[in-house]
């Protein structure tokens, strides 16, 4: 008994000494990092520690997903909020010198919270102060800093022109830097492709702390940052984008149909038509379970929404010959392109566009996944999907058509590979009910069941995914940030298909020690 007690005491003392040594080392590293920052920066960089009065408000300000904002969620030991480009350079130089994990956040919409959580001690470089937008109407270009939101970009364009736009996200609180790093799709993808294809220059801080542009970074890195996902290659400070033309008048509509009103037949027909419509027309829809009807039975509602780059008269002619079931002219509403941004975000379109320049960060509460569909789903298959949805009713499915410009661009043009042959994608999301906490596994399990159920209907070998909708169910790098090529390709092939190998080569060339990394980033390894 005495021997066991002595052994236990010995173990506890050893653990205490080890922990004390680790804490002292960690504290020393933090102090050395702060000294490095002060030596390398000509002006003071706003830095927040857990003891700072504003630490919590800064940390929570752009955490979009509530399930990553709990008392047990890992927190950064420092948050840096750069005021200018040189501050970002300093953060990279000092983090690399002292072996500190760095996370970069622009909007906080990362589906798995990878821009502001980690399995290991880390700091956050939050770019929300770097949000300048310079629109050149005459040249039809704009420079956009990564900390700006898509809504702020739309607002700045609309203030200067009603016939210019940019094909970015439907959502308006999305951080521009993270969005465009993954390629980025929106309501004009069929006309102008992804946002990444419309980037013509960029400024990036590389692993050595240098600021590079398109010319100095080289073709490979410029290709990789326009769709290869955030967190792998450096910190992009700003993007030069090509603005696109839109008519002074566009037309939108929304049509809702329940099962009793023939929703499933419309869904079946949509599959064959939506990707073949004129490039100027996007019709997408969502499927969700509705509250019980007067008869006490639950039903499913299909909500069709559309953006047409043209007037209502032209849209009526197109719909009459292609999809007359949705061609009720009374549903067609003419407006400016910037008003359509409000409409698609379910904001009254007669609201002042000033709201886009000051929208608060959206607080979301769901887990999401995405699939790509290559062949139409049979009518029987659609009925089975609706039955599954009625069983796992916390799921919502959003169907987005491809075709048009998306089918004309080569899979290797940018890292975003989901091109010709893709009819549409399905975005799944599930949210907790009123009785569940954000971290509950109940609604997440419903989502996983739906995703598994959909296996026969979606792309195969690989089952493709979208890098901007990170999904750690597909696998992740180990805690020490390393992965074999085979391990990384499990998710890499799903996100990038044949482009994954090229991304690995670029990464190995520009960041061979794998300094820039997340739990699901491109690894630095020789192929």
N, C-alpha and C positions, 0 to 999 in steps of 0.2 A: 504493500500500500504506500509506504514511504517512498519507495523507488518510483512508483507511478506519479506521485505528487511532485517529486523533484524533476521528473522528466517533463511534466506539464508546465512547471514554472520555467524550466529551461527553454521550452518551446515559446512560451509567451514573451520571455525576455528577448529571445532572438527575433521574434516577429516585431516587437516594439523597436528594437534597434534598427532592423531593416526598414521599417516604416518611417522612423525618424530620419534615417539617412536618405530615403527616397524623397521625403518631404523637403528636407534641407536642399537636396540636389535640385528638386523642382523649383523651390523658391529662388535658388541661386540662378537657375536658368532664366526665370522670369525677370530677375533684376538685371542680368546681363543683356537680355533682350531690350529692356527699357533704356539701358545705357547706350546700346547700339543705336536705337531709334533717335535718341537725343544727339548723338554724334553725326548721324547721316542726314538729318533733316535741318534745313535752314530756318524752318518755322515750326511752331508747335503743332503736333498732330493730336486731335482729340482722341483720348484713350480712356476707356472706362474699365474699372475692375469691379468685382462683386461688391466692394465696399463703397463704390461711387454712388452718389445719390440718384443719378440718372441711369444707372446700369440696367435696371429692370425695364424701364420705359423704352430705352434704346433697343434692348434685346427683343422685347415683345412687339415693337412697332411694326415690323414686317414679318412676323411669324403668321403666315396665313392659315396654317392647319392647326386647329386647336389640339389635336391629339399629340402634337409635338411641343406642347406648352404646358407641361405638368410639373409637379414638384420633383418627379424622379427623372425627368428628361435631362441628359447631360448638358451642362452649361459651359460656355467658353470662359477661360480664366482672364481673357482680355477681349475687348471689342475696340477696333480702330475704325474711325469714320473719317477717311481722308477728305481734305478740302481741295486738294489739287493733285495733279498727276504724280509729282515727285514724292508725295506721301505714300502712294501705292508702291513706288519703287523702293522706298525705305522699308516698308513692311515686308516686301519679298526678300530683300537683301538680308535683313536681320533675322527673319524667320528661318531662312535657309542656313545662315551661319550658325544658329543655335539649335537647329534640328527641331523646330516647332511646327506642328501641323497647322496649316492655314486653310480656313474656309472662306469662300467669297460669296457675298450675298448682294443681289441687286433688287429683287422684288419679294423674295420669300415665298414664292409659289411652288417650290420644289415639292413634288408629290410625296417624297419620302423624307423631307426635311434635311437633305444632305448638305444644304448650304449653311445650315446653322446647328447641326448636331453631329456627333461623332462617337465612335467607340473608344477613342483615345483622347488625351488632353489636347485642346486646340484653342486657337484664337479665331475671331471673325474679323474680316475686313469687309465692312458694310459700305457699299458705294452710294448710299442714298443722297449724299451731298453732291455727287458728281452726276448731275441731271440736266446739264445745259443742252439746249436744242437750237441749232442754227439752220433755218430753212432758207434756201436760195431758190426762189420761184423761177427766176429767169433761167438758171442752170438746171432746174428740176432735180435738185439734189438736196440732201440735208446731212449735217453731222449731228449725231445723237450720242450723248454719253450713256454709259451702261446703266447708271442709276435711275434714269428716267423711266416712266411707265409708258405703255402703249397709248393710254388715254392722253397723256401729256403731249406725246408726239402728234396724235390726231388733232388735238386742240391747236397746237402751234402751226400745223399745216393749214387748218381751216381758217385761221385768223388772216392768212395771207392769200388764200386761193380756194375757190369752190370747185375747181376742176383738177386738183391734184390730191393724191392720197398715197397711202402705203399699205401693201398687203400683209398686215400683221394680225395679231390675235383678235378674236371677237371680244374677249375680256379686256377691260380697260385699266385694270390695276396690276397687270402683269409687268414685271421688270423687264425692260428691253434687252439688257445684256444676257440674261439667262434664256429668254425666249429665242433670241436670234441665234444663240450658240447651238441650239438643237435643231436649227433649220427654220422651224416656226411656220405653222399654217394658219389661215384665217378665212374670212368670208369671200375673199377674192382669189383663192388658190387655183380655181379652174381657169381664171383669166390670166393671172400673173405668176403662178407657181408659189413656192415658199418664199418667206422673207429672206432666207439665206442666198437665194439666187439673185436678189436685188441689192446685194452689198457690193460696193465697188472699191472700198478701202477700209482700213481699220488701224487703230493704234493699240498695241498690246505690250504689256510688261512681261518680258520673258524671265526664265529662271535665273538669269544673271542680273536682273534688275534693269535691263536696257529697255527703252521704248522703241518699238519697231513699227514700221508701216508696211503696206503691201509690198513695196519694192524691197525693203531691207529684211523683211521676215522670210521672203521666198515663197515660191508657188505652193509648196507642200503645206506649210503652216497656214497660209491664207485659205487654202482649200479646206483644211481640217477644222478651222474655227467656225465655218459657216454651216455647221450641222453635226459636228462631232461630239456635241455635248459640252456643257460647262464643267470647269474644274480639272481639266486634263492637261492643257497646253500652256497656260499663262493666264494673266488677268487682262481681258480686253477692256480698255478704257473708254473707247468711243468707236462708232461705226459711221462710215460715209455710205449713205443709201441712195438709191435711185428712186425718185418719186414717180408714180404712175398716174396716168390720165383717167379721170372719171367724168361722166357727163354732168352737167349742172343739175339734172333731174334723174334720180334713180327711183325704183319702185320696190316696195316690200309687201309681203302679206304674211298672215298667220291663219292657218286653218286647223281646227281641232276635230278629231273624229274618234268615237268610241268603238268598241267591238260591235255593238248593235248597229252602228252607222257605217259599217264596212271598213273599219280601220285596217284589218289584216289584208284585204284585197288591195287596198291602196299601197300598203307596204310592199306587197309582192310586185305590183306594177312599177313602183318607184325604182326597184332594183335594176330593172331593164332599161329605164328611161333616164334616170338622173345623171349618169356619167356620160350620156350621149347628147345632152342638151347643149345649146350654144354656150360658149365659154363665159358669156356675160351673165349667165343665169345659174345661181346656186339654190338648190332646194334641199334642205336637210330636215331631219325630224327626230323627235325623242319618243320613247315608249316608257310609260310608267303606270303603276297601279293607282287607280283613283279610289276615293272613298265610296262606300256602298251606295248604290242607286236607291231610288224610292222603294224598289222591290227588296232591298236589303242585300243585294249581291255586289261584290266588287267587280270592277271592270278595268280595262286598260284603255288609256287614251294615247293616241298618236297625235303629236303636235307638229305640224309641218310649218316651217318658216323659210322665208325666201328673201334673197337680195338679187335684184335685176339691175344691171347697169344700163338703164334706158327708161323710157317713159311707159306709162300704163297701157297706152294703145299698142305699143310694140309687144309688151309682155302678154297682153290678151291674145294677140295673134299667135304667138309662140305656144301658149298654153292650150289654145283651142285645138291645135293640130297634134300636140304631144301628150298633154295631161289634162283633158277637159274636166275631169273630176275635181280638179283644184283650181279651175279657171273662173270662179265666181268674181266678176269684176268689182263687185261691191267690197271685196276684201282687199283690193289693190289700193295702196296708198303711195302717192308720189311725195317725194321729199328730197332734200339735198343728201349727199353722201354722208356728211358728218351727222345728220339727223338719223341716218340708218344705223350708225354706230350706237346711238342711244336706243333705238328701237330693238336692235338685236340683243342689247343688254337689259331689256325689259325696263328701261327708263323712259318715261313719257317723251316722245320725240319733239314735243314743243317746249321742252325744258331748255333753258339757256345752255349753250355749249360750254360756258364757263365752268360748268360742273366737272367737265373732263379734266380741267387743270388743277382740281383740288379734291378729287374723289378720295375718301379714306380707304386704307387698305382693307380688303375684304377678309373677313374671318370665316374660314371654311371648315367643314366638318365631314369629310368623306375620305374613302380610299378609292383610287381609280386604277383601271387597267385599259388596255386598248388592243384591238385585233384588226387585221386587214382581211378583206374578203375578195377572193379572186373569181368565184363562180356564184351566180344567183342562188339563193336559198329557196328550196321548193316551198310550195304553199303549205304542205304538211309540216315542213321544218319550221316555218313561221308560226304555225299553230302550236307546235310543241314548245317553241321559245316563249310564246305568250302564256302557256300553261305553267312553264317553269317560273316565269316572272310573277304569276299569281301566287306561287308557293313561297318564293323568296322576294317578297314585295318591297323590300327596302332598296332594291336595285333600280337604277334608271339606265336605259340604253339610249345613246345618241348616235345616229347614223349620218355620216358625212360623205358626200359623193366625191369621186375623183374624176378622171377624164380631163378633157380640155388640155390646157397647158401642162398639167401634171403628166400626161401621157406622152408629151412631145420631148421632154427633157430626159437625157440619159441618166441611168441609175448612178453613174459615176461622176456626174457633173458637180455634185456636192456630196457630202457624206450621207445625206438623207436619200435612201434608196427606193422608197415605196412609190413606184412610178407606173409605167405602162403595164397593164394587166391587173392593176388594182381597181376594182369597181368602187369600193367605198371602205371606210373604216367604221368600226363600232367602238365607241368609248363607253365603258361601264363604270358606274360609280354607285357606291352604297353609303348611306349615312345612318347613324344611330337613331333609334326612335326616342321618344320623350323619356323613356324609362332607362335608357342606356347612357353610360358615361362615354366620353370621347374615345377612351382607350379600350372600350369593350371589344371583344373578339366576335360578338354575335353578328353584327352587320358585316364585318370583314369576312367571316366565314360564308355568309350569304353571297358575297361578291365572288369568293373563290369557287363556290359551287356553280355559280352561273358561268364563270370563266371555263371551268372544266366541262360543263354541259355543252358549251359552244364549240368544243374541239372539232367535231365533224364538219362544221360549216365554214371554218376560217382557213387562213393560209397554213401551209405545212412545209416542213423541211427547208427553212426553219419556220416555226410559228412566229411571224414577225411582230415587233413591238415598236413603240415610239419613244425615243430617248428623252424627250421633254416630259413624258409621263413615266418617270422612273418607277420601277417596280422591283423591289428587293426580293419578291417571291421568285424572281428569275435567277437569283444568286448574287453574291457580293464578294468583294475582296476581303481577305482575312484582316484581323485587327491591326497587324503590323504593316498593312498596306501593300502586301506583295501577292502576286498570283501567277500561276503558270499560264502560258499561252492557252492551254486547253481549258483551264478553269475560267479564264476571262472570256473565252469565245462562247461559253454557254449563253451569256446574255449579249455579248458583242455581236454575234451573228444575227440575233433577233432584232437588235436595233439597227444594224448597219449592213447586214448581208455581206456581199463580197467586198464592201468598202472597209470592213474591219481590219483586214491585213494591212491596207494602206495607212490607216490611222495608227496602227501599232508602229509602223516604220517611221511615220512622222514623229510620233511621241518619243521613240527611241533616239531619234536624231536631235530633237530640240530639248528633251528633258530626260537624259539617260538614267539619272538617279531617282527618277519617279518622285520628284519633290511635290509637284502639283498632283494631288490625288484625292479621291473621295472613295466611299465604299463601293462605288460602281463606275470607276474611271478607266480610261484606256491605259493599260500597263506599259511599262518600259522594259521590253524584252527583245532579244534577237530572235528572228524567225528562221 
